């Protein structure tokens, strides 16, 4: 890049902390660092025009995990581990709401509904059998019963006659959340450089040299918060997982209200601005969706459209207005990776599709590694 003296002096000299990734984790890390070290020079690097991973691409679910997901987690995690996972999501959402304010993120607590298809009767019955046990397990967190049964009040087709309802689940406006977070970061005196891709870094005795697609510079400490894209920089057990999404045009007299999980959470939808936002289908092609390509595939988009026609909006005319994809970071464990990698390098990655719930907390914990 053809940089001037002023640009080098103001943006790329005497940098104390550099964060890679301007999503929920990266920006919360930057804010916590600035709070702990008010005089520090904090720089955030972002490879996209906007945050490129999942922070501006997600469905805006303020959720803790559906009943079937929690039961699935109990097969591979201890009961205490699962309680801690749910508690972290609960605490993370409280922190998000406290930091930005419910009005600024358009938070609504309309509840969450888990739907079970006709063919999933045995799974539905298994969830009902274990509902009381899970409610007791989670009561120390929520101070009340979490899950209950509700009849099919929204008249969805091809599902079991009742839903499992989570009274504590909410929804946000993802765009408003990120606007509020970016504004808070910029007002704190933190610098953000967009369209900068970090290609590699080299750690020295007292600093880290960062090589990007446009320039090279040094920083005292480096924090990697790129979640699903982490494998390009780090040797950590994080795999990308693409989530494909579509949204309808406004639908007159839309009666659906809340967040909805279907097929063990592999499909999910909600109301927003008189529209239905629907995502999922990754389970149709796990291998193909293990990618960082922000594109869509015919098999999954066709599946999502069929869900709208046959289950969600069987008696409504609708048109698809827009489609997009986001990239999550997953692994064989649900716990996020927040750790010091070396003397001057740290990471906060692998949010497991729960970025809205835990991103604020993971960012805070990442910054606190050096406090």
C-alpha positions in Angstrom: 0.0 0.0 0.0 1.1 3.6 -0.7 1.0 4.7 2.9 1.8 8.2 4.1 3.8 9.2 7.1 0.6 10.3 8.8 -1.1 6.9 8.2 1.8 4.9 9.5 2.2 7.2 12.5 -1.5 7.3 13.5 -2.7 3.8 12.7 0.3 1.4 12.6 2.9 2.6 15.2 3.2 1.6 18.8 0.3 -0.8 18.8 -0.3 -2.5 22.1 -3.1 -4.9 21.2 -4.2 -6.2 17.8 -7.4 -8.2 17.4 -8.1 -10.2 14.3 -11.8 -10.3 13.6 -14.4 -7.5 14.2 -17.2 -9.8 15.2 -18.9 -10.1 18.6 -15.8 -11.7 20.2 -13.2 -9.4 18.7 -15.1 -6.2 19.5 -15.9 -7.3 23.1 -12.2 -8.2 23.5 -11.2 -4.8 22.3 -13.6 -3.0 24.6 -12.4 -5.0 27.7 -8.8 -4.3 26.8 -9.5 -0.6 26.5 -11.3 -0.7 29.8 -8.4 -2.4 31.6 -5.7 -0.3 29.8 -7.3 3.1 28.9 -4.1 4.5 27.4 -3.4 1.4 25.2 -3.4 1.6 21.5 -6.0 -1.0 20.4 -6.3 -2.0 16.7 -9.0 -4.4 15.2 -8.4 -5.9 11.8 -11.3 -7.2 9.7 -10.9 -8.9 6.3 -14.4 -7.9 5.1 -16.2 -4.7 4.5 -18.4 -5.8 7.4 -17.6 -8.6 9.9 -17.2 -11.6 7.6 -18.0 -14.6 9.7 -21.3 -15.1 11.5 -21.7 -11.9 13.6 -23.7 -10.1 10.9 -25.0 -13.2 9.2 -26.7 -15.1 12.0 -30.5 -15.5 12.6 -30.6 -13.4 15.7 -31.6 -16.2 18.1 -31.0 -15.3 21.8 -31.2 -19.0 22.8 -29.7 -21.5 25.2 -30.2 -24.8 23.4 -33.4 -26.8 22.6 -34.4 -29.7 24.7 -33.3 -32.3 22.1 -30.0 -30.5 21.7 -29.4 -30.6 25.5 -30.2 -34.3 25.5 -27.8 -34.9 22.6 -25.1 -33.0 24.5 -25.6 -35.3 27.5 -24.5 -38.2 25.3 -21.0 -36.7 24.9 -20.6 -34.4 27.8 -21.1 -34.8 31.6 -24.2 -33.4 33.2 -22.1 -30.8 34.9 -20.5 -29.8 31.6 -23.9 -29.3 30.0 -25.1 -27.2 32.9 -22.0 -25.1 32.6 -22.6 -24.7 28.8 -26.2 -23.5 29.3 -25.1 -21.2 32.2 -22.5 -19.6 30.0 -25.1 -18.9 27.3 -27.4 -17.5 30.0 -24.7 -15.3 31.4 -23.4 -14.3 28.0 -26.9 -13.1 26.9 -27.2 -11.1 30.1 -23.9 -9.4 29.4 -24.9 -8.6 25.8 -28.1 -7.0 26.9 -26.4 -5.1 29.7 -23.6 -3.8 27.5 -25.8 -2.6 24.6 -29.3 -2.3 26.0 -32.4 -4.2 25.0 -33.8 -1.3 22.9 -30.6 -1.0 20.9 -30.6 -4.6 19.9 -34.4 -4.9 19.6 -34.5 -7.7 22.1 -37.9 -9.5 22.4 -38.6 -12.4 24.7 -41.3 -14.2 22.7 -40.2 -17.6 23.7 -38.6 -20.5 21.7 -40.5 -23.4 20.3 -39.1 -26.8 19.3 -41.0 -28.6 16.6 -40.9 -32.3 15.8 -41.9 -33.7 12.4 -44.4 -36.5 12.0 -41.5 -39.0 11.5 -39.8 -37.9 14.7 -42.4 -39.2 17.1 -40.0 -41.4 19.0 -37.6 -38.4 19.5 -40.6 -36.2 20.6 -41.7 -38.9 23.2 -38.1 -39.2 24.4 -37.9 -35.5 25.0 -41.2 -35.5 26.9 -40.1 -38.3 29.1 -36.9 -36.4 30.1 -38.4 -32.9 30.2 -38.9 -32.9 33.9 -35.4 -34.1 34.6 -33.9 -31.4 32.4 -36.1 -28.7 34.1 -34.7 -29.8 37.5 -31.2 -29.8 36.1 -31.5 -26.2 34.8 -33.6 -24.7 37.6 -30.5 -23.3 39.5 -29.8 -21.2 36.3 -33.3 -20.1 35.3 -35.0 -20.3 38.8 -38.1 -21.8 37.1 -39.2 -24.6 34.8 -37.6 -24.0 31.4 -39.5 -26.3 29.1 -43.2 -27.0 28.8 -45.7 -28.3 26.2 -47.8 -26.1 24.0 -50.4 -27.0 21.4 -49.8 -26.2 17.7 -51.1 -22.7 18.0 -49.4 -21.5 14.8 -51.0 -24.3 12.7 -47.8 -25.7 11.2 -48.2 -28.8 9.0 -46.6 -32.2 9.2 -45.4 -31.9 12.8 -46.4 -33.5 16.1 -49.5 -32.0 17.7 -47.5 -30.1 20.4 -44.3 -28.1 20.7 -41.8 -28.0 23.5 -41.7 -24.4 24.6 -38.9 -22.5 26.3 -40.2 -19.4 28.0 -36.8 -17.8 28.4 -35.7 -17.7 24.7 -35.6 -14.4 22.9 -34.7 -12.8 19.6 -32.7 -9.7 18.5 -32.1 -7.6 15.4 -28.5 -8.8 14.5 -27.8 -5.7 12.4 -28.9 -3.3 15.2 -26.7 -5.2 17.6 -23.6 -4.9 15.5 -24.3 -1.2 14.8 -24.5 -0.6 18.5 -21.4 -2.6 19.2 -19.3 -0.9 16.5 -20.5 2.5 17.7 -19.4 1.7 21.2 -16.0 0.5 20.1 -15.4 3.6 17.9 -16.4 5.9 20.7 -13.9 4.2 23.0 -11.0 5.3 20.7 -10.4 1.8 19.3 -9.3 1.8 15.7 -10.8 -0.6 13.1 -9.2 -1.4 9.7 -11.5 -3.2 7.2 -10.6 -5.2 4.1 -7.3 -6.3 5.8 -6.7 -10.1 5.7 -4.0 -11.4 8.0 -1.9 -14.0 6.1 0.6 -14.9 8.8 2.3 -13.8 12.0 5.8 -14.3 13.5 6.4 -14.0 17.2 9.6 -12.3 18.5 10.9 -11.8 22.0 8.9 -8.6 22.7 6.3 -8.4 19.9 4.5 -10.1 17.1 5.1 -9.2 13.4 1.9 -9.4 11.4 1.8 -9.8 7.6 -1.4 -8.9 5.8 -2.5 -8.7 2.2 -1.7 -5.0 2.2 1.0 -4.3 4.8 3.2 -5.5 7.6 3.5 -4.1 11.1 4.3 -5.1 14.7 2.1 -5.3 17.8 2.9 -6.1 21.5 0.0 -8.7 21.8 -2.1 -10.5 19.2 -5.6 -11.8 19.8 -7.2 -14.1 17.2 -11.0 -14.0 17.2 -11.9 -15.4 13.8 -14.0 -18.3 14.9 -14.8 -20.5 11.9 -11.9 -19.0 9.9 -9.4 -19.8 12.7 -7.7 -22.8 10.9 -6.1 -20.4 8.4 -4.0 -18.9 11.3 -4.0 -21.4 14.1 -3.4 -25.1 14.8 -6.5 -25.5 16.9 -9.4 -28.0 16.6 -11.9 -25.7 14.9 -13.8 -26.6 11.7 -15.8 -24.1 9.6 -19.5 -24.9 9.3 -21.5 -22.9 6.8 -25.1 -21.9 7.6 -27.3 -21.1 4.7 -30.2 -18.7 5.2 -33.1 -17.1 3.3 -35.7 -14.5 4.1 -39.2 -13.9 2.6 -40.7 -10.7 1.4 -43.2 -9.2 3.9 -46.2 -11.4 4.5 -49.6 -9.8 5.2 -51.1 -10.7 8.5 -48.2 -12.9 9.5 -49.3 -14.6 12.8 -46.0 -16.5 13.6 -44.1 -15.0 16.5 -41.1 -16.4 18.2 -38.0 -18.5 17.5 -38.4 -22.0 16.2 -36.2 -25.1 16.1 -36.9 -28.2 14.0 -35.0 -31.4 13.3 -32.7 -31.3 16.4 -32.0 -27.6 15.6 -30.6 -28.3 12.2 -33.4 -26.1 10.8 -34.5 -22.9 12.5 -36.8 -20.0 11.7 -38.3 -16.8 13.2 -40.4 -13.8 12.5 -38.7 -10.5 11.7 -40.3 -7.4 10.1 -43.4 -9.3 8.9 -41.2 -11.9 7.2 -40.0 -15.4 7.9 -36.2 -15.9 8.2 -35.3 -19.5 7.8 -31.9 -21.3 7.9 -30.3 -24.7 8.3 -30.1 -27.9 6.3 -26.4 -28.4 7.1 -27.2 -32.0 8.1 -28.0 -32.8 4.4 -24.4 -32.4 3.5 -22.1 -32.1 6.5 -18.9 -32.5 4.4 -19.9 -30.0 1.8 -20.9 -27.4 4.4 -17.5 -27.7 6.1 -16.3 -24.7 4.1 -15.5 -21.0 4.4 -17.2 -20.2 1.0 -20.0 -17.7 1.5 -22.3 -19.2 -1.1 -25.4 -21.3 -1.3 -26.2 -24.8 -2.7 -29.2 -26.0 -4.6 -29.8 -29.0 -2.4 -30.1 -26.9 0.8 -31.9 -24.0 -0.7 -34.5 -26.3 -2.2 -34.9 -28.0 1.2 -35.5 -24.7 2.9 -38.1 -23.6 0.4 -39.9 -27.0 0.7 -40.0 -26.5 4.5 -41.7 -23.1 4.0 -44.2 -24.6 1.6 -45.1 -27.8 3.4 -44.6 -27.0 7.1 -44.1 -23.3 8.1 -46.4 -21.4 5.6 -48.6 -24.1 4.1 -51.6 -21.8 3.7 -49.7 -18.6 2.8 -48.4 -17.3 -0.5 -44.8 -16.1 -0.1 -41.8 -15.0 -2.1 -38.1 -15.3 -1.3 -36.4 -11.9 -1.2 -32.9 -12.7 -0.3 -30.4 -15.5 0.5 -27.0 -15.5 2.3 -24.6 -17.7 4.2 -22.5 -17.4 7.4 -19.6 -19.3 8.8 -19.7 -20.8 12.2 -16.8 -22.5 14.1 -17.4 -26.0 15.5 -15.5 -28.9 16.9 -16.0 -32.2 18.8 -16.6 -30.3 22.0 -19.1 -27.5 22.6 -16.8 -25.5 24.9 -15.2 -22.4 23.2 -11.4 -22.3 23.0 -10.2 -19.3 25.0 -6.5 -19.6 25.8 -3.0 -18.2 25.6 -1.1 -19.8 22.7 2.3 -18.4 23.4 4.0 -15.4 25.1 2.2 -12.8 23.0 -0.6 -14.6 21.2 -4.1 -15.5 22.4 -7.3 -16.9 20.9 -11.0 -17.0 21.4 -12.6 -19.3 18.8 -15.0 -22.2 18.3 -18.3 -20.7 19.5 -20.3 -23.7 18.2 -23.1 -21.7 16.6 -23.9 -19.9 19.9 -22.1 -16.6 19.1 -25.1 -14.4 20.1 -25.3 -16.1 23.4 -21.6 -16.5 24.4 -19.7 -14.0 22.1 -19.7 -11.1 24.6 -18.5 -13.4 27.4 -15.8 -15.1 25.3 -14.5 -11.7 24.2 -14.3 -10.5 27.8 -12.6 -13.7 28.9 -10.1 -13.4 26.0 -9.1 -9.9 27.1 -8.8 -11.0 30.7 -6.1 -13.6 29.8 -3.6 -10.7 30.2 -5.2 -8.7 33.0 
